[in-house]
Amino acid sequence: MKRVGWTSVVLIAVMIVCQSWGFYGHRRINRMAVFTLPPEMVGFYKRNIEFVTAHAVDPDKRRYASKNEAPRHYIDIDHYAKGGENPFEVMPRYWYDAVEKFTEDTLQAYGIVPWHVARMTNWLTKAFESRNVNRILSTSADIGHYIADAHVPLHTTENYNGQLTNQKGIHGLWESRILELTADEYDYLVGRAEYIDKPIHAIWDVVEESHSYLDSVLLTEKDVTAKIPSDQKYAFETRGKRTVRQYSQQFALAYTNRMGDMVEERMRKAIVMVGSIWFTAWVNAGQPDLDAIGEVDEEQLAREQKEAEDAYQKKEIKGRSHDD
Ligand SMILES: [Zn+2]
């Protein structure tokens, strides 16, 4: 019986710590990105659609195993703005310039998502060049996750869960509750993947756009709070032996209505961007014939992922070429 108790404790911990689109959103974004691809790519990705869907959440799982993982999912860009400065003018877009200005320790402490997406685009190009099917698919799935995270306004701020403005829990409200209520009605016909000349600039543009929505994400919460009786703002839910406070269904519905289509639009943009980065890496690799490469080997993949992670932790994978 004890075992059951612990399982629920762990599950609750995962649900509380998880700061991203939630499993549903990440899987949906990777899955729909497949349909943005050109004819030369779509067959391969359709054959492996269950893989890129299921593995869309690997990066969130790795957060519990690796201390290097967490900063890849966000950037607290407002940390770098002092006295009304525009943080996007303060922060250099290229990794080595940013390291020089702020030190790598500081960048790691406040998140590295844009640089990590740029670096992974190069990894994906290399995977295509070497026709390594395992690496193509695992990197595709991973990069889809980080790109999706970069589209979330609350992934661009130190106030990532409303904890600095007495709005704790807003992260889950934005990314999970709204999706639960509305995602089945979204329009997933998002258009075609496009070649991206400079991925580092494209992903910085995404972060900048996400950040521009932050005020509205937080102010809308305040507005809805003012209109809902205080005893109806939260609901208490029992999970295992714990009671968890979260926004009530009534609040989530009112908030969702006020937000309009922001979440849907961020999701649609994330889908196109994921497809576009896959497409860009494939083009940069010389457009290899994806129908001529083999099938994924999950056992070998697990070994490779561990080796890659070990190498990363030893800082073996580095170099200026990873930045653009
Ligand atoms: Zn994440």
Boltz pocket constraint, residues with backbone or C-beta under 6 A from the ligand:
constraints:
  - pocket:
      binder: B
      contacts: [[A, 19], [A, 20], [A, 21], [A, 59], [A, 60], [A, 73], [A, 145], [A, 149]]
      max_distance: 6.0
